[in-house]
Amino acid sequence: MNKMKKIILGMLLSGGAASSLVTPLYAENLNVKQNLQSFVEDAQLTLKRESTLKLGEANKDGGVAEIVSYSSKKGYAYVVNGQSGKLDIAKVKNGKLELYKSVDVKTILEAKLENFAYGDMTSVSVDDINGRIAVAIQEEAYNKNGKLVVLDYEGNYITSYEAGVQPDMITFADNGNLILSANEGEPREGYKDDMSNDPKGSVTIVDTKTNTVTHAGFDNFTAEELLQNQVLLGKVKNKTISPSTDLEPEYISVSPAQDKAYITLQEANAIAELDLHTKTITKVKGLGLKDLSKEENAIDLQEDGQYGPKTYDALAAYMPDAISSYEYNGKTYLVIANEGDAREWGDDYCNEVRIKKKDNLKDVYKDIEDARILDSDVTAGIPSDKPVLFGGRSFAILDAENMSIVYDSNNDFEENTARFLPEQFNVSNDKIELENRTMKKGPEPESVTTAQIGKEMYAFIGIERTGGVMVYNVTNPKEAKFVNYMNSRDFSTDLGEDNSPEGLTIIPAKDSDTKKPILLAACEVSGNLVSYSIDGKDVAYNPYQDVIDKIENAKAGETIDVNELKEGHILDASILEAAKGKDVNIHAVYKDIEIMFHGKDILNTKDFALDYDLNTEKENVTFAFQNVLPGKISVKLYTENVFQLTEVNKEVLFTNNGVAGSLKLLENGKVEISFTADEKKPIVISYENTQQDNTNVSEDNTQQDKDNGNVVDDKKEEDKQSVEETPKTGVLFHPAAWSSFMGAAAAAMLYTRKKLKK
């Protein structure tokens, strides 16, 4: 029985708190080969697994290939290898991965730094503006400050700065001038009675221009005000822990304007705002609790061999891990992966408990008594009369201004993993056991990155437990849409390849040698780096995108200068598409050609507006422009540069739409142009650039047109008057004359003649 049949058979109603979709899951045949392509074939974006690079031995506890960052300048992917303790550098060519070198950062620091005991490398970030990378290093002692180490592209030591306690994530801001790190400050040896051994959480800000270091903490926030702001805090012996030590910065995203940074405080179910000018934490906002009684939030909490989402009179704390940001209509939005995370420190503190261990809940929630929830006895800010689960099992989009949730994917992740991988629903990343994670935190969305691809903004969310990456179009943050799901995990073994994507990064199309975007995923359990090609409409790199953006945002009557001109490809069809029908002028100059046309005069956008090729040996110039209304495109040719009309009676050939023509400098200083409709009926116009009347038309031409019956006295007078109104730079073909000759495919060509040499 194929997967889709199983899904269809599963569309039954079950009992429980609410009617729900039930998809039967089958324990047999759990081990399947890898899916090398994304599941939705006709989606807006599709992904294909291109390459993998093994960086270490698989480990069920993770920590092998963790975080990845990419240098567009070098074409290198930098991967934190928690197993070897080294920084692995991979070359990315045409989507293929090749190990270049491994940098032993520990050995480097032991030689460079005194009184620092290397503990663990946790994160890496690339600064292509200044040509360097930075890594976060934790001290061996859990309560001592770490280091932020700056290396060159090859991994050579440049300098280092002191971080806070346990730097866990690092990134650049302000065009590389600032280095930021999220310092968790976890009480890894438990709490003393006075909680004095809980290090402070902080964000380190390094100004690399002045070499000053600032540690922004939470000393200015009280437990009372944060609890009122829906922030969760820990409790020890019924005493709420101080925010300065309890808050544990997890992940950082810098705003598009580079003036603020946003930090996830995962265990506190909150987001902090950092002002990069004042270098202070200005806001801490709780995310609130997710209502699981709503139909759209129905989840599966029963390990019964089938996907059966139900609603419950229960809540869930979002508890985001990774965070990303982007701009829409001038506002900043935050994208968070709502993983959920429990705390267990020492022998006497754990905030996770099963429902059946809570006397006031176990009878009411008998059917889900093994579900893990937050223990209200050691967690301030949650109700005690309702279960509060770990993690939203979703991703969400926030308005950065007030931290309000404008979009949540609800139960999409469980629904889609059950839809596309019914035989692996809620398996763990260390064991392929059906519904292993159902009563815990479900699929656990952990990582997220956002990227503009074409004109759309997308979010890529890494799923830690089941594996794979969910793709959403988040262009309009309030109307985000599911696009695709890519899961290439090898389910033939518990710790197969592409297992547990911890770090994600996008190589933009403009920086990719394939000219299409590439997704890189560092998989912490399987220990490999994997690349995925991204395809779909408008994903390929368009060098004219900046021009297109200007056209789309232009005011009425505005002239847009096109500077990105290429030989043989002066105006791209995408520029025409953007300008078509708009009240905007397009002006372009390339070497010796200048063109101008109006958006409302564009006929079609299938072909290029102007193809230009100059063969200096044959002195052949070819023009083709069929896209614009007759007489509505202005093309100026500067003869000193293009035609070099310096030799008397030497013909320069050209063709227009396949029709031959020539230019010739005559002995009397006149320029003769010959344009042939067919071999028997040439049209010849002679022209002299003087201050006299510029209406000389050869008798041959006039007589020929009379023979053809195409010229009458009124028409001749009309043409003469039109030419006289033209500036004295001269006109080789007047629009009216040319359009009557060429018909619908013709266009006007204006000729600016500079001083000719004999």
C-alpha positions in Angstrom: 0.0 0.0 0.0 1.5 3.3 -1.0 1.7 6.4 1.3 -1.1 8.4 -0.2 -3.5 5.4 0.1 -2.6 5.2 3.8 -3.2 8.9 4.2 -6.6 8.6 2.5 -7.5 5.6 4.6 -6.6 7.6 7.6 -9.1 10.4 7.0 -11.5 9.1 9.7 -13.0 10.8 12.7 -11.9 9.8 16.1 -13.3 10.5 19.6 -11.6 12.6 22.2 -11.7 16.3 22.9 -12.5 17.1 19.3 -13.1 15.5 15.9 -9.8 15.1 14.1 -8.0 13.7 11.2 -6.5 10.3 11.9 -3.7 8.9 9.7 -2.9 5.2 10.5 0.8 4.7 10.9 2.4 1.3 10.2 5.3 0.0 12.3 6.5 -2.3 9.5 8.6 -0.9 6.7 9.8 2.0 8.7 13.2 1.8 7.1 13.0 3.5 3.7 15.5 4.9 1.3 16.3 8.6 1.2 14.1 11.1 -0.6 16.4 13.0 -2.8 13.9 15.6 -3.8 11.3 17.7 -2.0 7.8 16.2 -1.7 5.7 18.7 -3.6 6.8 18.5 -7.3 4.8 21.5 -8.6 5.5 23.9 -5.8 6.7 27.5 -6.0 10.1 26.2 -4.9 11.5 22.7 -5.2 14.7 21.3 -3.6 17.0 18.6 -4.7 19.8 17.0 -2.7 23.0 17.7 -4.6 25.9 16.6 -2.4 27.0 15.5 1.1 30.2 15.8 3.0 30.9 13.5 5.9 32.6 15.5 8.7 32.5 13.0 11.6 31.0 9.9 13.0 27.3 9.9 13.7 26.4 10.5 17.4 23.0 10.1 18.9 23.7 13.0 21.2 24.4 15.3 18.3 27.1 18.0 18.3 29.0 16.8 15.3 28.3 19.1 12.4 26.5 22.0 14.1 26.5 25.5 12.6 27.4 26.5 9.0 28.2 29.9 7.6 29.1 30.7 3.9 31.6 33.1 2.3 30.4 34.4 -1.0 33.8 35.8 -1.7 35.7 32.6 -1.3 33.0 30.0 -2.0 33.8 28.3 1.4 31.4 26.8 3.8 32.6 27.0 7.4 31.2 24.3 9.7 31.6 24.0 13.5 32.6 20.4 14.2 31.8 19.7 17.8 33.2 16.2 17.6 36.7 17.0 16.4 36.8 20.4 18.0 37.9 21.8 14.6 36.5 24.3 12.1 35.9 22.4 8.9 36.2 24.4 5.7 34.4 23.0 2.6 34.5 24.3 -1.0 31.2 24.6 -2.7 31.4 24.3 -6.5 28.2 23.8 -8.6 26.4 22.7 -5.5 29.0 20.0 -4.8 30.9 19.9 -1.5 34.5 19.1 -1.1 36.5 19.3 2.2 39.2 21.9 1.8 40.8 21.9 5.3 40.2 21.5 9.0 41.4 24.2 11.3 42.5 23.2 14.8 41.3 26.2 16.6 42.1 24.7 20.0 45.7 24.4 19.2 45.8 27.9 17.8 44.3 29.4 21.0 46.6 27.4 23.3 49.5 29.0 21.5 48.0 32.5 21.4 46.1 32.9 24.7 47.3 32.5 28.2 45.1 31.7 31.2 42.4 30.4 28.9 41.3 26.7 29.0 39.6 25.8 25.7 36.2 24.2 26.3 34.0 24.0 23.2 33.5 25.8 19.9 29.8 26.5 19.4 29.3 28.9 16.5 30.8 30.5 13.4 29.9 33.6 11.3 31.4 35.1 8.1 32.1 38.8 7.5 32.7 39.1 3.7 32.8 42.9 3.9 36.0 42.9 5.9 37.2 39.4 4.7 37.2 37.5 8.0 35.3 35.0 10.1 34.6 34.7 13.8 34.0 31.7 16.1 32.6 31.5 19.6 34.6 29.5 22.1 33.4 28.5 25.6 35.8 28.2 28.5 36.3 24.8 30.0 35.0 26.0 33.3 31.3 26.5 33.0 31.2 29.8 34.9 34.1 31.6 33.2 34.0 34.0 30.2 34.5 32.7 26.7 36.3 34.1 23.7 35.3 35.4 20.3 38.1 34.6 18.0 38.6 36.3 14.6 40.3 34.4 11.8 41.1 35.1 8.2 39.4 33.0 5.4 42.1 30.3 5.7 41.7 30.0 9.4 44.7 32.0 10.5 44.5 33.8 13.8 43.9 37.5 13.7 42.7 38.5 17.2 40.3 37.6 19.9 37.9 39.3 22.3 36.5 38.3 25.7 32.9 37.2 25.6 30.4 36.5 28.4 29.9 33.1 30.0 29.2 30.3 27.5 28.9 32.1 24.2 26.6 29.9 22.2 25.9 31.9 19.0 27.9 34.5 17.1 27.1 36.9 14.3 28.3 40.2 12.7 26.4 43.5 12.5 26.8 47.0 11.2 28.5 45.9 8.0 31.0 43.8 10.0 32.0 46.5 12.4 30.3 44.8 15.3 30.6 41.2 16.6 27.7 39.9 18.7 27.5 36.8 20.8 24.6 35.2 22.8 26.1 34.1 26.1 23.8 31.5 27.8 25.3 31.5 31.3 23.7 28.1 32.3 24.0 26.8 35.9 25.5 23.5 34.7 26.4 22.3 38.2 23.0 23.1 39.7 21.9 25.8 42.1 23.3 26.5 45.5 20.8 27.6 48.2 21.5 31.2 47.4 21.7 30.5 43.6 25.1 32.2 43.6 26.6 29.7 41.1 24.2 30.7 38.3 26.2 32.8 35.8 24.7 35.8 34.2 23.3 35.5 30.7 24.4 38.3 28.4 25.0 39.6 24.9 28.5 40.6 24.0 29.0 43.5 21.6 32.5 44.0 20.2 33.2 47.2 18.3 36.0 46.1 16.0 36.8 49.7 15.0 37.6 50.8 18.5 38.3 47.3 20.0 35.9 48.0 22.8 33.8 45.2 24.4 30.4 45.6 26.0 28.4 42.9 27.8 24.7 43.8 27.8 22.9 42.0 30.6 19.5 42.0 32.3 20.3 43.7 35.6 17.8 46.5 34.9 14.9 44.1 34.7 12.9 42.8 37.7 11.2 39.5 38.0 7.9 41.2 38.8 7.9 43.3 35.6 8.9 40.4 33.4 6.3 38.1 34.8 3.7 40.7 34.0 5.2 40.7 30.5 4.5 36.9 30.2 8.1 36.0 30.6 8.7 32.6 32.3 11.3 32.4 35.1 12.7 29.6 37.1 12.0 29.0 40.8 14.2 27.3 43.4 12.7 26.5 46.8 9.7 28.6 45.8 11.8 31.7 45.1 11.9 33.2 41.7 15.4 33.4 40.2 16.7 36.9 39.3 16.3 37.7 35.5 20.0 38.7 35.4 21.0 35.1 36.0 18.0 33.2 34.9 17.6 34.6 31.3 19.8 32.6 28.9 20.3 34.2 25.5 20.1 31.5 22.8 20.2 33.0 19.3 20.6 36.5 17.6 19.2 38.1 14.5 20.2 41.6 13.4 17.5 43.8 12.0 17.7 44.7 8.2 18.4 48.3 9.3 21.4 47.1 11.4 20.3 49.2 14.3 18.8 46.5 16.6 19.3 42.9 17.4 16.7 40.4 18.6 17.6 37.6 20.9 15.7 34.5 21.7 15.4 33.6 25.4 14.2 30.1 24.8 13.6 28.7 28.3 11.9 32.0 29.3 9.6 31.9 26.3 10.6 35.4 25.4 12.5 37.7 23.0 14.9 40.5 24.0 15.6 43.6 22.0 19.2 45.0 21.9 19.9 48.6 20.8 23.1 48.5 18.8 23.7 52.2 19.3 23.5 52.3 23.1 24.6 48.6 23.4 21.9 47.9 26.0 19.0 45.5 26.3 15.9 47.7 25.9 13.0 45.2 26.0 12.2 41.7 27.1 8.8 40.5 25.9 7.1 37.1 26.6 5.4 35.3 23.8 2.4 34.1 25.8 1.1 30.5 25.7 -0.4 28.7 22.8 -4.0 27.6 23.2 -4.3 23.9 22.4 -8.1 24.0 22.7 -8.3 25.6 19.3 -8.9 23.4 16.3 -6.0 24.8 14.3 -3.6 24.0 17.1 -4.8 20.3 17.5 -1.8 18.0 18.1 -1.1 14.4 18.6 -0.3 13.5 22.2 -1.1 9.8 22.1 1.3 7.1 21.1 -1.2 4.8 19.5 0.4 4.1 16.1 -1.6 6.7 14.2 -1.6 10.5 13.6 -4.6 11.7 15.5 -4.5 15.4 16.2 -6.9 16.5 19.0 -7.7 19.6 20.9 -7.0 19.7 24.6 -7.8 22.1 27.4 -4.1 22.7 27.6 -1.4 25.2 26.7 2.1 25.2 25.1 5.0 27.5 25.6 6.5 28.5 22.2 10.1 28.5 23.5 11.9 29.5 20.2 15.5 28.4 19.5 16.7 30.1 16.3 15.5 33.4 15.0 15.7 35.3 11.7 14.5 38.7 10.6 13.3 40.5 7.4 11.6 43.6 6.2 8.1 44.0 4.7 6.5 47.3 3.9 9.1 49.1 5.9 8.6 47.1 9.1 10.8 44.5 10.6 9.4 41.0 11.3 11.0 38.1 13.2 10.7 34.5 12.3 11.2 32.0 15.2 11.4 28.2 15.3 9.4 27.1 18.3 11.3 24.0 19.5 10.8 24.0 23.3 13.5 23.2 25.8 13.5 21.8 29.3 16.0 22.6 32.1 17.8 20.1 34.3 20.7 21.3 36.4 22.5 19.2 39.0 20.6 16.7 41.0 18.0 18.9 42.4 16.5 21.0 39.6 14.4 19.9 36.6 11.4 21.7 35.2 10.0 18.8 33.2 7.5 16.5 34.6 4.9 14.0 33.3 1.2 14.8 33.8 0.7 11.7 35.8 3.1 13.1 38.4 0.9 16.1 39.1 -1.9 15.2 41.5 -4.2 17.9 40.3 -3.9 17.0 36.7 -3.5 13.2 36.4 -7.2 12.3 36.6 -8.4 15.0 34.3 -5.8 14.2 31.6 -5.7 10.4 32.0 -5.5 9.8 28.2 -2.3 11.8 27.9 -0.8 11.2 31.4 2.7 10.5 30.0 2.9 13.8 28.2 5.8 16.0 29.3 4.9 19.4 30.7 6.5 22.3 32.5 6.5 21.9 36.2 4.6 24.8 37.8 6.4 24.1 41.1 9.7 25.3 39.6 8.4 27.6 36.9 7.0 31.1 37.5 4.6 32.5 35.0 2.5 29.5 34.1 -0.9 28.3 35.5 -0.9 25.2 37.8 -4.4 24.0 36.8 -3.6 23.3 33.1 -0.8 21.4 31.4 1.8 23.6 29.7 3.7 21.7 27.0 7.2 22.4 25.8 7.4 24.0 22.4 4.9 25.3 19.9 5.6 22.5 17.4 5.5 25.3 14.8 7.2 28.4 13.6 5.9 31.9 14.1 6.3 35.4 12.7 6.4 38.4 15.0 6.0 42.1 14.5 9.3 43.3 15.9 7.9 46.6 17.1 5.7 45.0 19.8 6.7 41.3 19.6 3.1 40.3 18.9 2.6 37.1 16.9 1.1 37.9 13.5 1.3 34.3 12.1 1.8 30.8 13.5 2.0 27.6 11.5 -0.2 26.0 14.1 -0.1 22.2 13.6 1.3 22.2 10.1 4.5 20.5 10.9 2.9 17.4 12.4 0.3 17.4 9.7 2.9 17.6 6.9 5.3 15.0 8.4 2.4 12.6 8.8 1.3 13.4 5.2 4.6 13.0 3.5 6.3 10.5 5.9 3.5 8.6 7.6 5.9 5.7 8.4 8.3 8.0 10.2 5.8 10.2 12.1 7.4 11.7 15.2 10.4 9.4 15.1 13.4 10.7 17.0 16.8 11.7 15.6 18.5 8.9 17.6 16.0 6.1 17.2 13.5 5.2 14.4 10.6 4.3 16.6 7.1 5.3 15.6 5.7 8.2 17.6 8.8 8.3 19.8 8.5 12.1 20.2 4.7 12.4 20.4 4.4 12.8 24.1 7.5 14.9 24.3 8.1 17.9 22.0 7.0 16.4 18.7 9.0 17.2 15.6 11.0 20.0 17.3 11.6 22.9 14.8 15.0 24.2 15.8 16.7 26.2 13.1 15.4 28.9 10.8 16.8 31.1 8.1 15.1 33.6 5.7 16.1 34.5 2.2 14.7 36.5 -0.7 14.5 34.3 -3.7 13.3 36.2 -6.8 10.7 38.7 -5.6 9.5 36.5 -2.7 10.7 36.0 0.9 11.0 32.5 2.2 11.6 30.9 5.5 13.4 27.6 5.8 12.8 25.8 9.1 14.9 22.8 10.2 13.1 20.0 12.0 15.5 18.4 14.6 13.8 15.1 15.4 12.0 13.8 12.3 14.5 15.7 10.1 14.2 17.8 7.0 13.4 21.4 6.2 10.0 23.0 5.9 9.7 25.9 3.3 7.2 28.7 3.7 6.6 31.8 1.6 6.6 34.6 4.2 6.6 37.6 1.9 3.4 38.8 3.5 4.0 37.9 7.2 0.4 37.7 8.0 -0.4 35.4 5.2 2.5 33.0 5.2 2.0 29.8 3.0 3.4 26.3 3.1 5.5 25.7 0.0 7.4 22.4 0.3 9.1 19.9 2.6 12.5 18.5 1.9 13.6 15.5 4.0 16.6 13.5 2.7 17.3 11.7 6.0 18.3 8.1 5.5 15.8 6.1 7.5 17.4 2.8 6.8 19.3 3.2 10.1 18.8 5.1 13.3 21.7 7.5 12.7 21.5 7.7 8.9 22.7 10.6 6.8 21.1 14.1 6.8 19.8 13.6 10.4 18.9 16.6 12.5 19.7 19.8 10.7 21.1 22.1 13.3 22.4 24.9 11.2 21.0 26.3 7.9 22.3 28.9 5.5 21.3 30.0 2.0 23.8 30.8 -0.8 22.0 33.5 -2.8 21.7 32.9 -6.6 23.9 35.9 -7.3 26.7 34.3 -5.3 26.2 30.7 -6.6 28.1 29.5 -9.6 24.9 27.7 -10.7 23.1 31.1 -10.7 20.4 29.5 -8.5 20.2 29.5 -4.7 21.6 26.6 -2.7 20.6 25.6 0.8 23.3 24.2 3.1 22.4 22.2 6.2 24.7 21.1 8.9 23.4 17.9 10.4 24.5 17.5 14.0 23.6 13.8 14.6 24.7 12.3 11.3 27.7 14.5 11.2 27.5 15.6 7.6 27.0 18.8 5.6 24.5 18.5 2.8 23.6 20.9 -0.1 20.3 21.3 -1.8 19.7 23.1 -5.1 16.6 25.3 -5.1 14.6 25.6 -8.2 11.3 27.3 -9.3 10.0 30.3 -11.0 12.2 33.4 -10.9 14.8 31.7 -8.6 17.7 32.2 -11.1 20.0 35.2 -10.6 18.9 38.3 -12.5 21.6 40.9 -12.7 18.9 43.5 -13.6 16.9 43.0 -10.4 18.1 46.4 -8.9 16.9 48.1 -12.0 13.6 46.3 -11.9 13.1 47.3 -8.3 13.7 51.0 -9.3 11.2 50.7 -12.2 8.6 49.1 -9.9 9.0 51.9 -7.3 9.3 54.8 -9.8 7.2 57.9 -9.7 5.0 58.8 -12.7 7.2 60.2 -15.6 10.4 59.3 -13.9 13.4 58.3 -16.0 15.3 55.2 -14.8 18.9 54.8 -15.9 19.9 51.3 -16.7 23.6 50.9 -16.1 23.9 47.1 -16.0 24.4 46.8 -19.7 26.1 43.8 -21.3 27.5 43.5 -24.8 25.1 41.6 -27.0 22.4 41.9 -24.4 21.7 45.5 -23.7 18.1 45.4 -22.4 16.8 42.3 -20.8 13.3 41.1 -21.2 12.8 41.3 -17.5 13.3 45.1 -17.6 10.7 45.3 -20.3 8.3 43.2 -18.2 8.8 45.5 -15.3 8.3 48.7 -17.4 5.5 47.6 -19.6 2.4 49.8 -19.3 4.0 52.1 -16.7 4.5 55.8 -16.9 8.2 55.6 -16.8 11.1 56.3 -19.2 13.9 53.8 -19.6 17.3 55.3 -20.5 20.4 53.2 -21.2 23.9 53.8 -22.5 26.3 51.2 -23.5 29.6 52.2 -25.1 28.5 54.0 -28.3 24.7 53.3 -28.1 22.1 55.4 -26.2 18.5 54.3 -26.1 15.3 55.8 -24.6 11.8 54.5 -24.6 8.6 54.8 -22.5 7.0 51.9 -20.6 3.6 52.4 -22.2 5.1 52.0 -25.7 6.3 48.4 -25.0 4.6 45.9 -27.2 5.9 42.6 -25.8 8.5 41.4 -23.4 9.3 38.1 -25.0 12.4 39.3 -26.8 15.2 41.6 -25.9 14.6 45.3 -26.6 17.9 45.7 -28.3 20.6 43.2 -29.3 23.8 44.8 -30.4 26.9 43.3 -31.8 29.9 45.1 -33.3 32.3 43.1 -35.3 35.3 45.4 -35.7 36.9 43.3 -38.4 33.9 43.2 -40.7 32.6 46.6 -39.4 29.2 45.0 -39.2 26.7 46.5 -36.6 23.5 44.6 -36.0 20.4 46.0 -34.3 17.1 44.3 -33.5 14.3 45.9 -31.5 10.8 44.6 -32.2 9.5 45.3 -28.7 8.5 48.9 -28.9 5.9 50.8 -30.8 7.0 52.2 -34.2 8.8 55.4 -33.8 8.8 55.2 -30.1 12.4 54.1 -29.4 15.3 56.5 -29.7 18.7 55.0 -30.6 21.6 57.3 -30.9 24.9 56.2 -32.5 28.0 58.1 -31.9 30.0 57.6 -35.1 33.4 58.6 -33.8 33.3 55.6 -31.6 31.1 53.1 -33.4 31.5 53.5 -37.1 34.8 55.4 -37.4 33.6 57.1 -40.6 37.0 58.4 -41.5 37.7 56.8 -44.9 35.8 58.4 -47.8 33.5 56.2 -49.7 34.1 53.2 -47.3 30.9 51.5 -46.6 29.9 50.4 -43.1 27.3 47.6 -43.1 24.5 47.0 -40.7 21.2 45.0 -40.5 18.0 45.9 -38.9 15.6 43.0 -38.3 17.3 41.1 -41.0 17.2 44.0 -43.5 20.6 45.1 -44.8 21.8 48.7 -44.8 25.0 50.7 -45.0 26.5 54.0 -44.0 29.1 55.8 -46.2 31.1 59.1 -45.8 31.1 60.9 -49.2 33.8 63.1 -50.6 31.6 66.2 -50.1 31.3 65.5 -46.4 27.8 64.1 -46.6 26.8 60.8 -45.0 24.9 58.4 -47.2 22.7 55.7 -45.7 21.3 52.9 -47.8 18.5 50.8 -46.4 17.2 48.0 -48.6 13.6 46.5 -48.4 14.6 44.1 -51.2 17.4 43.9 -53.6 15.7 45.7 -56.4 14.3 48.7 -54.5 17.0 50.4 -52.3 16.2 53.6 -50.4 19.1 56.0 -50.2 19.2 59.1 -48.1 22.1 61.6 -48.1 22.7 63.9 -45.2 25.1 66.7 -44.4 25.5 68.0 -40.8 25.3 71.8 -41.4 23.3 74.7 -40.0 21.2 74.6 -43.2 18.0 72.9 -43.8 18.5 69.2 -43.0 15.9 67.8 -45.4 18.0 66.6 -48.3 16.6 63.5 -49.8 18.2 62.1 -52.8 16.5 62.2 -56.1 17.0 58.4 -56.4 15.1 57.9 -53.2 12.3 60.2 -54.1 12.0 58.8 -57.6 12.0 55.3 -56.3 9.3 56.0 -53.8 7.2 57.6 -56.5 7.7 54.4 -58.6 6.4 52.5 -55.6 3.5 54.8 -55.2 4.4 55.4 -51.6 5.2 59.2 -51.7 2.9 62.1 -52.5 3.5 65.8 -52.2 1.6 66.0 -48.9 3.6 63.2 -47.4 6.9 64.7 -48.6 6.0 68.0 -47.1 5.0 66.3 -43.8 8.3 64.5 -43.6 10.2 67.7 -44.4 8.4 69.6 -41.7 9.0 66.9 -39.1 12.7 66.8 -39.9 13.0 70.5 -39.6 11.6 70.3 -36.1 14.3 67.9 -35.1 17.5 69.2 -33.4 20.4 69.9 -35.7 22.2 66.8 -34.5 20.6 65.2 -37.5 18.2 62.4 -38.3 19.0 59.5 -40.5 15.5 58.0 -40.4 12.6 60.0 -39.3 10.0 57.9 -37.3 7.3 58.5 -39.8 9.4 57.6 -42.8 10.9 54.5 -41.1 7.6 53.2 -39.7 6.0 53.5 -43.1 8.9 51.5 -44.5 9.2 48.9 -41.8 5.5 48.6 -40.7 4.7 47.4 -37.2 8.2 46.1 -36.5 9.9 49.4 -37.1 11.4 51.9 -34.6 13.0 55.3 -34.9 16.8 55.6 -34.9 18.2 59.0 -34.2 21.7 59.6 -35.4 24.0 62.1 -33.5 26.9 62.9 -35.8 30.0 64.3 -34.3 32.8 66.0 -36.3 33.9 63.7 -39.0 37.5 63.4 -40.2 38.4 63.1 -43.8 
